[in-house]
Amino acid sequence: MKNRKIVDLKEQNLEFSQKDETIKLLSFDKEKMSLEIAIFKNKEFVKNSSMVFAHLPKSLKAKLNPKTKS
């Protein structure tokens, strides 16, 4: 099995607002280009979910830039 390149983002406190929700980034799977997220509404946890990298705001995409080698 391949070793996935998953980056833990919890310590970076990356988040953005969408509609009436706050989305916090938890981890980034560079291979699948997907993110694990936590969704909050009125500062209360709603659920964990996932989303694709393409749906992130440009400001956060620049911080995660998957094209750079680490």
Predicted model as a PDB file, atoms N, CA, C, CB and O in Angstrom, pLDDT in the B-factor column:
MODEL        1                                                                  
ATOM      1  N   MET A   1       0.843  -1.196   0.000  1.00 44.00           N  
ATOM      2  CA  MET A   1       0.000   0.000   0.000  1.00 44.00           C  
ATOM      3  C   MET A   1       0.881   1.250   0.000  1.00 44.00           C  
ATOM      4  CB  MET A   1      -0.955   0.004   1.228  1.00 44.00           C  
ATOM      5  O   MET A   1       1.897   1.319   0.691  1.00 44.00           O  
ATOM      6  N   LYS A   2       0.463   2.224  -0.790  1.00 56.00           N  
ATOM      7  CA  LYS A   2       1.228   3.466  -0.891  1.00 56.00           C  
ATOM      8  C   LYS A   2       1.156   4.278   0.391  1.00 56.00           C  
ATOM      9  CB  LYS A   2       0.727   4.300  -2.055  1.00 56.00           C  
ATOM     10  O   LYS A   2       0.155   4.266   1.108  1.00 56.00           O  
ATOM     11  N   ASN A   3       2.254   4.985   0.656  1.00 62.00           N  
ATOM     12  CA  ASN A   3       2.288   5.888   1.797  1.00 62.00           C  
ATOM     13  C   ASN A   3       1.712   7.233   1.360  1.00 62.00           C  
ATOM     14  CB  ASN A   3       3.744   6.048   2.352  1.00 62.00           C  
ATOM     15  O   ASN A   3       2.327   7.941   0.563  1.00 62.00           O  
ATOM     16  N   ARG A   4       0.547   7.586   1.872  1.00 66.00           N  
ATOM     17  CA  ARG A   4      -0.102   8.839   1.487  1.00 66.00           C  
ATOM     18  C   ARG A   4       0.587  10.025   2.117  1.00 66.00           C  
ATOM     19  CB  ARG A   4      -1.569   8.826   1.880  1.00 66.00           C  
ATOM     20  O   ARG A   4       1.141   9.948   3.214  1.00 66.00           O  
ATOM     21  N   LYS A   5       0.535  11.107   1.401  1.00 89.00           N  
ATOM     22  CA  LYS A   5       1.092  12.347   1.925  1.00 89.00           C  
ATOM     23  C   LYS A   5      -0.049  13.169   2.512  1.00 89.00           C  
ATOM     24  CB  LYS A   5       1.853  13.146   0.814  1.00 89.00           C  
ATOM     25  O   LYS A   5      -0.710  13.934   1.810  1.00 89.00           O  
ATOM     26  N   ILE A   6      -0.263  12.996   3.805  1.00 92.00           N  
ATOM     27  CA  ILE A   6      -1.329  13.717   4.497  1.00 92.00           C  
ATOM     28  C   ILE A   6      -0.688  14.719   5.447  1.00 92.00           C  
ATOM     29  CB  ILE A   6      -2.276  12.736   5.268  1.00 92.00           C  
ATOM     30  O   ILE A   6       0.167  14.374   6.263  1.00 92.00           O  
ATOM     31  N   VAL A   7      -1.123  15.965   5.321  1.00 92.00           N  
ATOM     32  CA  VAL A   7      -0.585  17.047   6.136  1.00 92.00           C  
ATOM     33  C   VAL A   7      -1.612  17.408   7.213  1.00 92.00           C  
ATOM     34  CB  VAL A   7      -0.232  18.293   5.255  1.00 92.00           C  
ATOM     35  O   VAL A   7      -2.765  17.711   6.907  1.00 92.00           O  
ATOM     36  N   ASP A   8      -1.186  17.372   8.460  1.00 95.00           N  
ATOM     37  CA  ASP A   8      -2.045  17.744   9.586  1.00 95.00           C  
ATOM     38  C   ASP A   8      -2.099  19.269   9.658  1.00 95.00           C  
ATOM     39  CB  ASP A   8      -1.516  17.130  10.939  1.00 95.00           C  
ATOM     40  O   ASP A   8      -1.067  19.929   9.775  1.00 95.00           O  
ATOM     41  N   LEU A   9      -3.300  19.820   9.586  1.00 95.00           N  
ATOM     42  CA  LEU A   9      -3.475  21.284   9.566  1.00 95.00           C  
ATOM     43  C   LEU A   9      -4.075  21.834  10.862  1.00 95.00           C  
ATOM     44  CB  LEU A   9      -4.363  21.679   8.400  1.00 95.00           C  
ATOM     45  O   LEU A   9      -4.288  23.041  10.977  1.00 95.00           O  
ATOM     46  N   LYS A  10      -4.343  20.980  11.820  1.00 95.00           N  
ATOM     47  CA  LYS A  10      -5.010  21.420  13.062  1.00 95.00           C  
ATOM     48  C   LYS A  10      -4.246  22.529  13.772  1.00 95.00           C  
ATOM     49  CB  LYS A  10      -5.181  20.242  14.010  1.00 95.00           C  
ATOM     50  O   LYS A  10      -4.854  23.476  14.271  1.00 95.00           O  
ATOM     51  N   GLU A  11      -2.931  22.426  13.826  1.00 95.00           N  
ATOM     52  CA  GLU A  11      -2.109  23.409  14.544  1.00 95.00           C  
ATOM     53  C   GLU A  11      -2.052  24.773  13.844  1.00 95.00           C  
ATOM     54  CB  GLU A  11      -0.701  22.872  14.709  1.00 95.00           C  
ATOM     55  O   GLU A  11      -1.733  25.783  14.471  1.00 95.00           O  
ATOM     56  N   GLN A  12      -2.363  24.796  12.546  1.00 94.00           N  
ATOM     57  CA  GLN A  12      -2.271  26.048  11.777  1.00 94.00           C  
ATOM     58  C   GLN A  12      -3.514  26.918  11.903  1.00 94.00           C  
ATOM     59  CB  GLN A  12      -2.028  25.739  10.318  1.00 94.00           C  
ATOM     60  O   GLN A  12      -3.497  28.074  11.482  1.00 94.00           O  
ATOM     61  N   ASN A  13      -4.588  26.390  12.470  1.00 94.00           N  
ATOM     62  CA  ASN A  13      -5.832  27.134  12.673  1.00 94.00           C  
ATOM     63  C   ASN A  13      -6.312  27.829  11.401  1.00 94.00           C  
ATOM     64  CB  ASN A  13      -5.645  28.161  13.771  1.00 94.00           C  
ATOM     65  O   ASN A  13      -6.643  29.014  11.428  1.00 94.00           O  
ATOM     66  N   LEU A  14      -6.350  27.104  10.298  1.00 96.00           N  
ATOM     67  CA  LEU A  14      -6.830  27.647   9.037  1.00 96.00           C  
ATOM     68  C   LEU A  14      -8.344  27.476   8.962  1.00 96.00           C  
ATOM     69  CB  LEU A  14      -6.135  26.957   7.833  1.00 96.00           C  
ATOM     70  O   LEU A  14      -8.869  26.382   9.172  1.00 96.00           O  
ATOM     71  N   GLU A  15      -9.038  28.575   8.660  1.00 96.00           N  
ATOM     72  CA  GLU A  15     -10.488  28.519   8.568  1.00 96.00           C  
ATOM     73  C   GLU A  15     -11.010  29.585   7.627  1.00 96.00           C  
ATOM     74  CB  GLU A  15     -11.118  28.678   9.942  1.00 96.00           C  
ATOM     75  O   GLU A  15     -10.317  30.549   7.303  1.00 96.00           O  
ATOM     76  N   PHE A  16     -12.257  29.390   7.192  1.00 96.00           N  
ATOM     77  CA  PHE A  16     -12.926  30.388   6.358  1.00 96.00           C  
ATOM     78  C   PHE A  16     -14.426  30.281   6.598  1.00 96.00           C  
ATOM     79  CB  PHE A  16     -12.583  30.191   4.840  1.00 96.00           C  
ATOM     80  O   PHE A  16     -14.915  29.281   7.124  1.00 96.00           O  
ATOM     81  N   SER A  17     -15.143  31.322   6.207  1.00 96.00           N  
ATOM     82  CA  SER A  17     -16.593  31.350   6.377  1.00 96.00           C  
ATOM     83  C   SER A  17     -17.267  31.084   5.045  1.00 96.00           C  
ATOM     84  CB  SER A  17     -17.057  32.702   6.957  1.00 96.00           C  
ATOM     85  O   SER A  17     -16.824  31.545   3.993  1.00 96.00           O  
ATOM     86  N   GLN A  18     -18.355  30.323   5.122  1.00 92.00           N  
ATOM     87  CA  GLN A  18     -19.138  30.007   3.937  1.00 92.00           C  
ATOM     88  C   GLN A  18     -20.588  30.005   4.371  1.00 92.00           C  
ATOM     89  CB  GLN A  18     -18.718  28.628   3.294  1.00 92.00           C  
ATOM     90  O   GLN A  18     -20.971  29.249   5.264  1.00 92.00           O  
ATOM     91  N   LYS A  19     -21.391  30.840   3.751  1.00 91.00           N  
ATOM     92  CA  LYS A  19     -22.777  31.039   4.162  1.00 91.00           C  
ATOM     93  C   LYS A  19     -22.785  31.441   5.630  1.00 91.00           C  
ATOM     94  CB  LYS A  19     -23.635  29.751   3.926  1.00 91.00           C  
ATOM     95  O   LYS A  19     -22.175  32.450   5.986  1.00 91.00           O  
ATOM     96  N   ASP A  20     -23.452  30.688   6.488  1.00 94.00           N  
ATOM     97  CA  ASP A  20     -23.473  31.014   7.917  1.00 94.00           C  
ATOM     98  C   ASP A  20     -22.659  30.019   8.734  1.00 94.00           C  
ATOM     99  CB  ASP A  20     -24.910  31.050   8.430  1.00 94.00           C  
ATOM    100  O   ASP A  20     -22.899  29.833   9.927  1.00 94.00           O  
ATOM    101  N   GLU A  21     -21.682  29.374   8.067  1.00 96.00           N  
ATOM    102  CA  GLU A  21     -20.860  28.372   8.719  1.00 96.00           C  
ATOM    103  C   GLU A  21     -19.386  28.768   8.716  1.00 96.00           C  
ATOM    104  CB  GLU A  21     -21.041  27.027   8.042  1.00 96.00           C  
ATOM    105  O   GLU A  21     -18.927  29.493   7.833  1.00 96.00           O  
ATOM    106  N   THR A  22     -18.659  28.288   9.706  1.00 97.00           N  
ATOM    107  CA  THR A  22     -17.206  28.440   9.747  1.00 97.00           C  
ATOM    108  C   THR A  22     -16.621  27.067   9.465  1.00 97.00           C  
ATOM    109  CB  THR A  22     -16.706  29.015  11.137  1.00 97.00           C  
ATOM    110  O   THR A  22     -16.978  26.082  10.111  1.00 97.00           O  
ATOM    111  N   ILE A  23     -15.719  27.012   8.493  1.00 97.00           N  
ATOM    112  CA  ILE A  23     -15.089  25.764   8.090  1.00 97.00           C  
ATOM    113  C   ILE A  23     -13.637  25.795   8.560  1.00 97.00           C  
ATOM    114  CB  ILE A  23     -15.182  25.553   6.539  1.00 97.00           C  
ATOM    115  O   ILE A  23     -12.875  26.683   8.178  1.00 97.00           O  
ATOM    116  N   LYS A  24     -13.256  24.822   9.392  1.00 97.00           N  
ATOM    117  CA  LYS A  24     -11.879  24.713   9.873  1.00 97.00           C  
ATOM    118  C   LYS A  24     -11.219  23.536   9.176  1.00 97.00           C  
ATOM    119  CB  LYS A  24     -11.828  24.542  11.427  1.00 97.00           C  
ATOM    120  O   LYS A  24     -11.801  22.457   9.077  1.00 97.00           O  
ATOM    121  N   LEU A  25      -9.989  23.751   8.688  1.00 97.00           N  
ATOM    122  CA  LEU A  25      -9.263  22.703   7.993  1.00 97.00           C  
ATOM    123  C   LEU A  25      -8.531  21.824   9.002  1.00 97.00           C  
ATOM    124  CB  LEU A  25      -8.274  23.308   6.978  1.00 97.00           C  
ATOM    125  O   LEU A  25      -7.830  22.324   9.881  1.00 97.00           O  
ATOM    126  N   LEU A  26      -8.701  20.507   8.867  1.00 98.00           N  
ATOM    127  CA  LEU A  26      -8.086  19.556   9.788  1.00 98.00           C  
ATOM    128  C   LEU A  26      -6.879  18.863   9.170  1.00 98.00           C  
ATOM    129  CB  LEU A  26      -9.102  18.521  10.224  1.00 98.00           C  
ATOM    130  O   LEU A  26      -5.826  18.769   9.801  1.00 98.00           O  
ATOM    131  N   SER A  27      -7.026  18.379   7.939  1.00 96.00           N  
ATOM    132  CA  SER A  27      -5.919  17.702   7.267  1.00 96.00           C  
ATOM    133  C   SER A  27      -6.085  17.800   5.755  1.00 96.00           C  
ATOM    134  CB  SER A  27      -5.836  16.224   7.705  1.00 96.00           C  
ATOM    135  O   SER A  27      -7.183  18.016   5.241  1.00 96.00           O  
ATOM    136  N   PHE A  28      -4.964  17.636   5.058  1.00 94.00           N  
ATOM    137  CA  PHE A  28      -4.924  17.765   3.604  1.00 94.00           C  
ATOM    138  C   PHE A  28      -4.240  16.536   3.020  1.00 94.00           C  
ATOM    139  CB  PHE A  28      -4.186  19.070   3.174  1.00 94.00           C  
ATOM    140  O   PHE A  28      -3.084  16.256   3.338  1.00 94.00           O  
ATOM    141  N   ASP A  29      -4.946  15.808   2.173  1.00 94.00           N  
ATOM    142  CA  ASP A  29      -4.404  14.633   1.492  1.00 94.00           C  
ATOM    143  C   ASP A  29      -3.893  15.100   0.135  1.00 94.00           C  
ATOM    144  CB  ASP A  29      -5.488  13.487   1.341  1.00 94.00           C  
ATOM    145  O   ASP A  29      -4.681  15.352  -0.776  1.00 94.00           O  
ATOM    146  N   LYS A  30      -2.568  15.215   0.001  1.00 90.00           N  
ATOM    147  CA  LYS A  30      -1.964  15.734  -1.222  1.00 90.00           C  
ATOM    148  C   LYS A  30      -2.190  14.814  -2.417  1.00 90.00           C  
ATOM    149  CB  LYS A  30      -0.482  15.946  -1.015  1.00 90.00           C  
ATOM    150  O   LYS A  30      -2.269  15.276  -3.555  1.00 90.00           O  
ATOM    151  N   GLU A  31      -2.292  13.532  -2.163  1.00 91.00           N  
ATOM    152  CA  GLU A  31      -2.483  12.580  -3.247  1.00 91.00           C  
ATOM    153  C   GLU A  31      -3.880  12.693  -3.861  1.00 91.00           C  
ATOM    154  CB  GLU A  31      -2.248  11.164  -2.744  1.00 91.00           C  
ATOM    155  O   GLU A  31      -4.030  12.694  -5.083  1.00 91.00           O  
ATOM    156  N   LYS A  32      -4.891  12.787  -3.009  1.00 92.00           N  
ATOM    157  CA  LYS A  32      -6.274  12.886  -3.481  1.00 92.00           C  
ATOM    158  C   LYS A  32      -6.724  14.329  -3.687  1.00 92.00           C  
ATOM    159  CB  LYS A  32      -7.200  12.205  -2.499  1.00 92.00           C  
ATOM    160  O   LYS A  32      -7.799  14.578  -4.233  1.00 92.00           O  
ATOM    161  N   MET A  33      -5.894  15.282  -3.247  1.00 92.00           N  
ATOM    162  CA  MET A  33      -6.242  16.698  -3.305  1.00 92.00           C  
ATOM    163  C   MET A  33      -7.583  16.965  -2.600  1.00 92.00           C  
ATOM    164  CB  MET A  33      -6.306  17.168  -4.772  1.00 92.00           C  
ATOM    165  O   MET A  33      -8.457  17.660  -3.119  1.00 92.00           O  
ATOM    166  N   SER A  34      -7.708  16.385  -1.392  1.00 95.00           N  
ATOM    167  CA  SER A  34      -8.926  16.570  -0.611  1.00 95.00           C  
ATOM    168  C   SER A  34      -8.569  16.981   0.816  1.00 95.00           C  
ATOM    169  CB  SER A  34      -9.777  15.279  -0.609  1.00 95.00           C  
ATOM    170  O   SER A  34      -7.450  16.767   1.281  1.00 95.00           O  
ATOM    171  N   LEU A  35      -9.536  17.569   1.488  1.00 96.00           N  
ATOM    172  CA  LEU A  35      -9.346  18.073   2.837  1.00 96.00           C  
ATOM    173  C   LEU A  35     -10.382  17.483   3.782  1.00 96.00           C  
ATOM    174  CB  LEU A  35      -9.420  19.598   2.855  1.00 96.00           C  
ATOM    175  O   LEU A  35     -11.541  17.292   3.415  1.00 96.00           O  
ATOM    176  N   GLU A  36      -9.951  17.198   4.995  1.00 98.00           N  
ATOM    177  CA  GLU A  36     -10.875  16.854   6.065  1.00 98.00           C  
ATOM    178  C   GLU A  36     -11.162  18.164   6.780  1.00 98.00           C  
ATOM    179  CB  GLU A  36     -10.284  15.745   7.049  1.00 98.00           C  
ATOM    180  O   GLU A  36     -10.242  18.917   7.101  1.00 98.00           O  
ATOM    181  N   ILE A  37     -12.429  18.435   7.028  1.00 98.00           N  
ATOM    182  CA  ILE A  37     -12.829  19.705   7.624  1.00 98.00           C  
ATOM    183  C   ILE A  37     -13.777  19.489   8.801  1.00 98.00           C  
ATOM    184  CB  ILE A  37     -13.490  20.598   6.575  1.00 98.00           C  
ATOM    185  O   ILE A  37     -14.407  18.439   8.931  1.00 98.00           O  
ATOM    186  N   ALA A  38     -13.861  20.501   9.646  1.00 98.00           N  
ATOM    187  CA  ALA A  38     -14.847  20.543  10.729  1.00 98.00           C  
ATOM    188  C   ALA A  38     -15.751  21.741  10.452  1.00 98.00           C  
ATOM    189  CB  ALA A  38     -14.156  20.650  12.160  1.00 98.00           C  
ATOM    190  O   ALA A  38     -15.271  22.835  10.158  1.00 98.00           O  
ATOM    191  N   ILE A  39     -17.044  21.528  10.547  1.00 97.00           N  
ATOM    192  CA  ILE A  39     -18.015  22.573  10.264  1.00 97.00           C  
ATOM    193  C   ILE A  39     -18.633  23.063  11.571  1.00 97.00           C  
ATOM    194  CB  ILE A  39     -19.109  22.061   9.297  1.00 97.00           C  
ATOM    195  O   ILE A  39     -19.089  22.272  12.396  1.00 97.00           O  
ATOM    196  N   PHE A  40     -18.637  24.388  11.739  1.00 98.00           N  
ATOM    197  CA  PHE A  40     -19.197  25.017  12.932  1.00 98.00           C  
ATOM    198  C   PHE A  40     -20.276  26.005  12.519  1.00 98.00           C  
ATOM    199  CB  PHE A  40     -18.093  25.726  13.759  1.00 98.00           C  
ATOM    200  O   PHE A  40     -20.146  26.683  11.499  1.00 98.00           O  
ATOM    201  N   LYS A  41     -21.331  26.087  13.303  1.00 97.00           N  
ATOM    202  CA  LYS A  41     -22.405  27.053  13.074  1.00 97.00           C  
ATOM    203  C   LYS A  41     -22.652  27.755  14.399  1.00 97.00           C  
ATOM    204  CB  LYS A  41     -23.721  26.360  12.529  1.00 97.00           C  
ATOM    205  O   LYS A  41     -22.914  27.104  15.410  1.00 97.00           O  
ATOM    206  N   ASN A  42     -22.571  29.065  14.399  1.00 95.00           N  
ATOM    207  CA  ASN A  42     -22.703  29.849  15.637  1.00 95.00           C  
ATOM    208  C   ASN A  42     -21.716  29.374  16.697  1.00 95.00           C  
ATOM    209  CB  ASN A  42     -24.138  29.757  16.182  1.00 95.00           C  
ATOM    210  O   ASN A  42     -22.061  29.251  17.873  1.00 95.00           O  
ATOM    211  N   LYS A  43     -20.497  29.112  16.271  1.00 93.00           N  
ATOM    212  CA  LYS A  43     -19.381  28.675  17.123  1.00 93.00           C  
ATOM    213  C   LYS A  43     -19.597  27.308  17.765  1.00 93.00           C  
ATOM    214  CB  LYS A  43     -19.144  29.692  18.203  1.00 93.00           C  
ATOM    215  O   LYS A  43     -18.857  26.929  18.673  1.00 93.00           O  
ATOM    216  N   GLU A  44     -20.602  26.565  17.305  1.00 97.00           N  
ATOM    217  CA  GLU A  44     -20.857  25.227  17.819  1.00 97.00           C  
ATOM    218  C   GLU A  44     -20.565  24.201  16.735  1.00 97.00           C  
ATOM    219  CB  GLU A  44     -22.312  25.095  18.317  1.00 97.00           C  
ATOM    220  O   GLU A  44     -20.948  24.374  15.577  1.00 97.00           O  
ATOM    221  N   PHE A  45     -19.873  23.121  17.131  1.00 97.00           N  
ATOM    222  CA  PHE A  45     -19.517  22.068  16.194  1.00 97.00           C  
ATOM    223  C   PHE A  45     -20.779  21.423  15.611  1.00 97.00           C  
ATOM    224  CB  PHE A  45     -18.637  21.008  16.885  1.00 97.00           C  
ATOM    225  O   PHE A  45     -21.720  21.104  16.337  1.00 97.00           O  
ATOM    226  N   VAL A  46     -20.780  21.239  14.279  1.00 97.00           N  
ATOM    227  CA  VAL A  46     -21.904  20.593  13.609  1.00 97.00           C  
ATOM    228  C   VAL A  46     -21.502  19.180  13.184  1.00 97.00           C  
ATOM    229  CB  VAL A  46     -22.367  21.425  12.382  1.00 97.00           C  
ATOM    230  O   VAL A  46     -22.142  18.200  13.566  1.00 97.00           O  
ATOM    231  N   LYS A  47     -20.415  19.089  12.373  1.00 97.00           N  
ATOM    232  CA  LYS A  47     -19.966  17.768  11.914  1.00 97.00           C  
ATOM    233  C   LYS A  47     -18.597  17.864  11.253  1.00 97.00           C  
ATOM    234  CB  LYS A  47     -20.986  17.158  10.933  1.00 97.00           C  
ATOM    235  O   LYS A  47     -18.146  18.946  10.878  1.00 97.00           O  
ATOM    236  N   ASN A  48     -17.948  16.714  11.117  1.00 98.00           N  
ATOM    237  CA  ASN A  48     -16.736  16.602  10.322  1.00 98.00           C  
ATOM    238  C   ASN A  48     -17.158  16.169   8.927  1.00 98.00           C  
ATOM    239  CB  ASN A  48     -15.709  15.592  10.958  1.00 98.00           C  
ATOM    240  O   ASN A  48     -18.133  15.436   8.763  1.00 98.00           O  
ATOM    241  N   SER A  49     -16.418  16.625   7.928  1.00 97.00           N  
ATOM    242  CA  SER A  49     -16.746  16.294   6.553  1.00 97.00           C  
ATOM    243  C   SER A  49     -15.473  16.352   5.721  1.00 97.00           C  
ATOM    244  CB  SER A  49     -17.826  17.255   5.987  1.00 97.00           C  
ATOM    245  O   SER A  49     -14.373  16.476   6.259  1.00 97.00           O  
ATOM    246  N   SER A  50     -15.629  16.261   4.416  1.00 97.00           N  
ATOM    247  CA  SER A  50     -14.480  16.404   3.521  1.00 97.00           C  
ATOM    248  C   SER A  50     -14.879  17.293   2.359  1.00 97.00           C  
ATOM    249  CB  SER A  50     -13.979  15.019   3.011  1.00 97.00           C  
ATOM    250  O   SER A  50     -16.060  17.449   2.047  1.00 97.00           O  
ATOM    251  N   MET A  51     -13.869  17.873   1.725  1.00 96.00           N  
ATOM    252  CA  MET A  51     -14.109  18.716   0.552  1.00 96.00           C  
ATOM    253  C   MET A  51     -12.885  18.651  -0.342  1.00 96.00           C  
ATOM    254  CB  MET A  51     -14.424  20.193   0.962  1.00 96.00           C  
ATOM    255  O   MET A  51     -11.796  18.282   0.099  1.00 96.00           O  
ATOM    256  N   VAL A  52     -13.074  19.014  -1.601  1.00 96.00           N  
ATOM    257  CA  VAL A  52     -11.952  18.996  -2.533  1.00 96.00           C  
ATOM    258  C   VAL A  52     -11.190  20.314  -2.454  1.00 96.00           C  
ATOM    259  CB  VAL A  52     -12.442  18.739  -3.974  1.00 96.00           C  
ATOM    260  O   VAL A  52     -11.755  21.363  -2.146  1.00 96.00           O  
ATOM    261  N   PHE A  53      -9.910  20.234  -2.737  1.00 94.00           N  
ATOM    262  CA  PHE A  53      -9.019  21.396  -2.678  1.00 94.00           C  
ATOM    263  C   PHE A  53      -9.538  22.541  -3.549  1.00 94.00           C  
ATOM    264  CB  PHE A  53      -7.603  21.002  -3.120  1.00 94.00           C  
ATOM    265  O   PHE A  53      -9.410  23.706  -3.175  1.00 94.00           O  
ATOM    266  N   ALA A  54     -10.113  22.226  -4.689  1.00 93.00           N  
ATOM    267  CA  ALA A  54     -10.588  23.243  -5.637  1.00 93.00           C  
ATOM    268  C   ALA A  54     -11.651  24.166  -5.046  1.00 93.00           C  
ATOM    269  CB  ALA A  54     -11.144  22.570  -6.869  1.00 93.00           C  
ATOM    270  O   ALA A  54     -11.836  25.278  -5.540  1.00 93.00           O  
ATOM    271  N   HIS A  55     -12.345  23.736  -4.012  1.00 94.00           N  
ATOM    272  CA  HIS A  55     -13.407  24.557  -3.421  1.00 94.00           C  
ATOM    273  C   HIS A  55     -12.918  25.515  -2.337  1.00 94.00           C  
ATOM    274  CB  HIS A  55     -14.463  23.666  -2.846  1.00 94.00           C  
ATOM    275  O   HIS A  55     -13.712  26.263  -1.765  1.00 94.00           O  
ATOM    276  N   LEU A  56     -11.630  25.496  -2.057  1.00 94.00           N  
ATOM    277  CA  LEU A  56     -11.070  26.416  -1.062  1.00 94.00           C  
ATOM    278  C   LEU A  56     -10.981  27.841  -1.605  1.00 94.00           C  
ATOM    279  CB  LEU A  56      -9.682  25.940  -0.621  1.00 94.00           C  
ATOM    280  O   LEU A  56     -10.822  28.029  -2.811  1.00 94.00           O  
ATOM    281  N   PRO A  57     -11.080  28.841  -0.739  1.00 94.00           N  
ATOM    282  CA  PRO A  57     -10.836  30.223  -1.168  1.00 94.00           C  
ATOM    283  C   PRO A  57      -9.367  30.370  -1.603  1.00 94.00           C  
ATOM    284  CB  PRO A  57     -11.178  31.234  -0.016  1.00 94.00           C  
ATOM    285  O   PRO A  57      -8.490  29.666  -1.102  1.00 94.00           O  
ATOM    286  N   LYS A  58      -9.119  31.281  -2.529  1.00 93.00           N  
ATOM    287  CA  LYS A  58      -7.761  31.482  -3.064  1.00 93.00           C  
ATOM    288  C   LYS A  58      -6.721  31.758  -1.986  1.00 93.00           C  
ATOM    289  CB  LYS A  58      -7.764  32.624  -4.048  1.00 93.00           C  
ATOM    290  O   LYS A  58      -5.585  31.296  -2.093  1.00 93.00           O  
ATOM    291  N   SER A  59      -7.090  32.496  -0.961  1.00 91.00           N  
ATOM    292  CA  SER A  59      -6.123  32.827   0.098  1.00 91.00           C  
ATOM    293  C   SER A  59      -5.617  31.570   0.812  1.00 91.00           C  
ATOM    294  CB  SER A  59      -6.761  33.785   1.121  1.00 91.00           C  
ATOM    295  O   SER A  59      -4.443  31.498   1.172  1.00 91.00           O  
ATOM    296  N   LEU A  60      -6.484  30.589   1.016  1.00 93.00           N  
ATOM    297  CA  LEU A  60      -6.057  29.351   1.661  1.00 93.00           C  
ATOM    298  C   LEU A  60      -5.333  28.428   0.688  1.00 93.00           C  
ATOM    299  CB  LEU A  60      -7.256  28.633   2.261  1.00 93.00           C  
ATOM    300  O   LEU A  60      -4.424  27.699   1.083  1.00 93.00           O  
ATOM    301  N   LYS A  61      -5.725  28.455  -0.565  1.00 91.00           N  
ATOM    302  CA  LYS A  61      -5.018  27.649  -1.568  1.00 91.00           C  
ATOM    303  C   LYS A  61      -3.553  28.054  -1.622  1.00 91.00           C  
ATOM    304  CB  LYS A  61      -5.670  27.807  -2.963  1.00 91.00           C  
ATOM    305  O   LYS A  61      -2.673  27.200  -1.728  1.00 91.00           O  
ATOM    306  N   ALA A  62      -3.297  29.329  -1.551  1.00 90.00           N  
ATOM    307  CA  ALA A  62      -1.918  29.825  -1.606  1.00 90.00           C  
ATOM    308  C   ALA A  62      -1.106  29.322  -0.409  1.00 90.00           C  
ATOM    309  CB  ALA A  62      -1.905  31.367  -1.646  1.00 90.00           C  
ATOM    310  O   ALA A  62       0.084  29.037  -0.548  1.00 90.00           O  
ATOM    311  N   LYS A  63      -1.730  29.212   0.752  1.00 87.00           N  
ATOM    312  CA  LYS A  63      -1.016  28.736   1.943  1.00 87.00           C  
ATOM    313  C   LYS A  63      -0.711  27.246   1.875  1.00 87.00           C  
ATOM    314  CB  LYS A  63      -1.828  29.032   3.190  1.00 87.00           C  
ATOM    315  O   LYS A  63       0.287  26.788   2.432  1.00 87.00           O  
ATOM    316  N   LEU A  64      -1.567  26.490   1.195  1.00 85.00           N  
ATOM    317  CA  LEU A  64      -1.380  25.043   1.106  1.00 85.00           C  
ATOM    318  C   LEU A  64      -0.643  24.598  -0.147  1.00 85.00           C  
ATOM    319  CB  LEU A  64      -2.705  24.364   1.160  1.00 85.00           C  
ATOM    320  O   LEU A  64      -0.206  23.451  -0.239  1.00 85.00           O  
ATOM    321  N   ASN A  65      -0.507  25.484  -1.094  1.00 77.00           N  
ATOM    322  CA  ASN A  65       0.078  25.207  -2.410  1.00 77.00           C  
ATOM    323  C   ASN A  65       0.687  23.807  -2.567  1.00 77.00           C  
ATOM    324  CB  ASN A  65       1.130  26.222  -2.694  1.00 77.00           C  
ATOM    325  O   ASN A  65       1.828  23.582  -2.160  1.00 77.00           O  
ATOM    326  N   PRO A  66      -0.058  22.874  -3.148  1.00 61.00           N  
ATOM    327  CA  PRO A  66       0.422  21.499  -3.270  1.00 61.00           C  
ATOM    328  C   PRO A  66       1.508  21.314  -4.324  1.00 61.00           C  
ATOM    329  CB  PRO A  66      -0.724  20.600  -3.588  1.00 61.00           C  
ATOM    330  O   PRO A  66       2.115  20.245  -4.397  1.00 61.00           O  
ATOM    331  N   LYS A  67       1.758  22.308  -5.122  1.00 65.00           N  
ATOM    332  CA  LYS A  67       2.762  22.207  -6.182  1.00 65.00           C  
ATOM    333  C   LYS A  67       4.175  22.325  -5.657  1.00 65.00           C  
ATOM    334  CB  LYS A  67       2.527  23.265  -7.219  1.00 65.00           C  
ATOM    335  O   LYS A  67       5.123  21.910  -6.323  1.00 65.00           O  
ATOM    336  N   THR A  68       4.330  22.896  -4.451  1.00 52.00           N  
ATOM    337  CA  THR A  68       5.676  23.031  -3.885  1.00 52.00           C  
ATOM    338  C   THR A  68       6.061  21.763  -3.158  1.00 52.00           C  
ATOM    339  CB  THR A  68       5.756  24.235  -2.931  1.00 52.00           C  
ATOM    340  O   THR A  68       5.221  21.131  -2.516  1.00 52.00           O  
ATOM    341  N   LYS A  69       7.302  21.390  -3.252  1.00 50.00           N  
ATOM    342  CA  LYS A  69       7.777  20.177  -2.574  1.00 50.00           C  
ATOM    343  C   LYS A  69       8.129  20.513  -1.135  1.00 50.00           C  
ATOM    344  CB  LYS A  69       9.008  19.566  -3.309  1.00 50.00           C  
ATOM    345  O   LYS A  69       8.676  21.575  -0.840  1.00 50.00           O  
ATOM    346  N   SER A  70       7.797  19.571  -0.239  1.00 47.00           N  
ATOM    347  CA  SER A  70       8.150  19.811   1.169  1.00 47.00           C  
ATOM    348  C   SER A  70       8.987  18.686   1.702  1.00 47.00           C  
ATOM    349  CB  SER A  70       6.900  19.979   2.030  1.00 47.00           C  
ATOM    350  O   SER A  70       9.381  18.708   2.868  1.00 47.00           O  
TER     351      SER A  70                                                      
ENDMDL                                                                          
END                                                                             
